[in-house]
Amino acid sequence: MSSQDKKSIFNRIKSDKKFQIIIISVISAVLLLCLVFNVLVTKEVKEYDRVTEYVNDTELKLEKILSSVEGAGKVSVAITVESGMETVLAVSTTVKETQNGKETVTTPVIVNGKTVVLKENYPKIVGVLIIAEGATSITVFRKIQQATMSFLDININQIEILTMKK
């Protein structure tokens, strides 16, 4: 494209107000979409990081506890979870009279521009894989099983215990 063509395009943009508005609108829309997308991705990444940190910390704590069981030896733990974090919001419920009867309206409580969070629940643990050197002993196996059930508050069918290779 020659410099004359570039000047011609620039002059057209400069003189056409409708074209300027269209260009500004398109640029604004693109910037807004980028901002919204960035906020959504950042929120998902933060939640993923929190869940990953929770799972990793729980695995390490359980490994430490189980390796302390007499005869267990070296222990490795892997935990799987059902989903992400669950956030419980404070809500305000009002009942309104309408032509069709009563209508219940629930809205989140907002203080200083932010939604009030009552609590955040970590994801439900759905499975635990434990590999232990001492799992060949039925006594050690049962102790590992019981300790895991107690520590994680899960059922026996959610636990798989295997013997570590030597």
C-alpha positions as CSV (number, residue, x, y, z in Angstrom):
1,M,0.0,0.0,0.0
2,S,1.5,3.3,-1.0
3,S,1.8,6.3,1.2
4,Q,-0.8,8.2,-0.9
5,D,-3.4,5.3,-0.3
6,K,-2.7,5.5,3.4
7,K,-3.2,9.3,3.5
8,S,-6.5,8.8,1.5
9,I,-7.8,6.3,4.0
10,F,-6.8,8.5,7.0
11,N,-8.5,11.5,5.4
12,R,-11.7,9.5,4.9
13,I,-11.7,8.4,8.5
14,K,-10.9,11.9,9.7
15,S,-13.8,13.4,7.7
16,D,-16.5,10.7,8.2
17,K,-18.0,11.0,11.7
18,K,-20.2,7.9,11.4
19,F,-17.2,5.9,10.4
20,Q,-15.3,7.2,13.5
21,I,-18.2,6.3,15.8
22,I,-18.3,2.8,14.3
23,I,-14.5,2.3,14.7
24,I,-14.6,3.6,18.3
25,S,-17.6,1.3,19.1
26,V,-15.8,-1.8,17.6
27,I,-12.7,-1.0,19.6
28,S,-14.7,-0.4,22.8
29,A,-16.6,-3.7,22.3
30,V,-13.3,-5.6,21.7
31,L,-11.7,-4.1,24.8
32,L,-14.8,-4.9,26.9
33,L,-14.9,-8.5,25.7
34,C,-11.2,-8.8,26.6
35,L,-11.8,-7.5,30.0
36,V,-14.8,-9.7,30.7
37,F,-13.0,-12.8,29.4
38,N,-9.9,-12.0,31.5
39,V,-12.0,-11.7,34.7
40,L,-13.8,-15.0,34.0
41,V,-10.6,-16.9,33.2
42,T,-8.8,-15.4,36.3
43,K,-11.7,-16.4,38.6
44,E,-11.6,-20.0,37.2
45,V,-7.9,-20.2,37.6
46,K,-8.0,-18.9,41.2
47,E,-10.7,-21.5,42.1
48,Y,-8.7,-24.3,40.4
49,D,-5.6,-23.2,42.3
50,R,-7.5,-23.3,45.6
51,V,-8.9,-26.8,44.9
52,T,-5.5,-28.1,43.8
53,E,-3.9,-26.6,46.9
54,Y,-6.6,-28.2,49.1
55,V,-6.1,-31.6,47.5
56,N,-2.3,-31.4,47.7
57,D,-2.3,-30.3,51.3
58,T,-4.8,-33.1,52.3
59,E,-2.7,-35.7,50.4
60,L,0.5,-34.6,52.3
61,K,-1.2,-34.6,55.7
62,L,-2.7,-38.1,55.1
63,E,0.7,-39.4,53.8
64,K,2.3,-38.1,57.0
65,I,-0.3,-39.6,59.2
66,L,-0.4,-43.0,57.5
67,S,3.4,-43.4,57.4
68,S,3.3,-43.0,61.1
69,V,1.2,-46.1,61.4
70,E,3.3,-49.0,62.8
71,G,4.4,-51.2,59.9
72,A,3.1,-49.0,57.2
73,G,6.5,-47.9,55.9
74,K,6.6,-45.5,53.0
75,V,3.2,-44.3,51.9
76,S,1.9,-42.4,48.8
77,V,-1.6,-40.9,48.6
78,A,-3.7,-39.6,45.7
79,I,-7.1,-38.0,46.3
80,T,-9.8,-37.3,43.7
81,V,-12.6,-34.7,44.3
82,E,-16.0,-34.3,42.8
83,S,-16.0,-30.7,41.7
84,G,-14.9,-27.2,42.5
85,M,-15.5,-25.0,45.4
86,E,-19.1,-24.3,46.5
87,T,-19.8,-20.7,47.7
88,V,-22.7,-20.1,50.0
89,L,-24.0,-16.5,49.8
90,A,-26.0,-14.5,52.3
91,V,-29.5,-13.9,50.8
92,S,-32.5,-11.8,51.6
93,T,-35.9,-13.4,50.9
94,T,-39.1,-11.4,50.5
95,V,-42.6,-12.5,49.8
96,K,-44.7,-10.4,47.6
97,E,-48.5,-10.5,46.9
98,T,-49.3,-10.8,43.2
99,Q,-52.4,-11.4,41.2
100,N,-51.5,-15.1,41.1
101,G,-50.8,-15.4,44.8
102,K,-47.6,-15.1,46.7
103,E,-44.2,-14.8,45.0
104,T,-41.0,-15.4,46.8
105,V,-38.0,-13.3,45.7
106,T,-34.5,-14.2,46.8
107,T,-31.6,-11.7,46.3
108,P,-28.0,-11.8,47.4
109,V,-27.0,-9.5,50.3
110,I,-24.5,-6.8,49.1
111,V,-22.4,-4.8,51.6
112,N,-20.1,-2.1,50.3
113,G,-20.6,-3.2,46.7
114,K,-19.6,-6.8,47.5
115,T,-21.8,-9.9,47.8
116,V,-21.6,-11.3,51.4
117,V,-20.2,-14.9,51.5
118,L,-21.3,-17.0,54.4
119,K,-19.0,-19.9,53.8
120,E,-17.0,-21.7,51.1
121,N,-17.2,-25.5,51.0
122,Y,-14.3,-27.5,49.7
123,P,-15.1,-30.1,47.1
124,K,-16.3,-33.5,48.2
125,I,-13.7,-36.3,48.3
126,V,-14.8,-39.2,46.1
127,G,-11.8,-41.4,46.1
128,V,-8.5,-42.1,47.7
129,L,-5.7,-44.3,46.4
130,I,-3.1,-45.3,49.0
131,I,0.1,-47.2,48.2
132,A,2.0,-48.4,51.2
133,E,5.0,-50.6,51.8
134,G,3.3,-52.4,54.7
135,A,-0.1,-53.0,53.1
136,T,0.7,-56.8,52.7
137,S,0.0,-57.2,56.4
138,I,-3.8,-57.4,57.0
139,T,-3.4,-55.6,60.4
140,V,-1.6,-52.7,58.8
141,F,-4.0,-52.7,55.9
142,R,-7.0,-52.3,58.3
143,K,-5.3,-49.6,60.3
144,I,-4.5,-47.6,57.2
145,Q,-8.1,-48.1,56.1
146,Q,-9.6,-47.0,59.4
147,A,-7.3,-44.0,59.7
148,T,-8.2,-42.8,56.3
149,M,-11.9,-43.2,56.9
150,S,-11.6,-41.2,60.1
151,F,-9.4,-38.5,58.8
152,L,-11.4,-37.8,55.6
153,D,-14.8,-38.8,56.9
154,I,-15.4,-41.1,53.9
155,N,-16.7,-44.6,53.3
156,I,-14.7,-47.7,53.0
157,N,-15.7,-48.2,49.4
158,Q,-14.0,-44.9,48.5
159,I,-10.6,-46.2,49.5
160,E,-8.2,-48.3,47.5
161,I,-5.1,-49.6,49.2
162,L,-2.3,-51.3,47.3
163,T,1.1,-52.6,48.2
164,M,4.1,-50.5,47.2
165,K,6.7,-52.3,45.0
166,K,10.1,-52.8,46.5
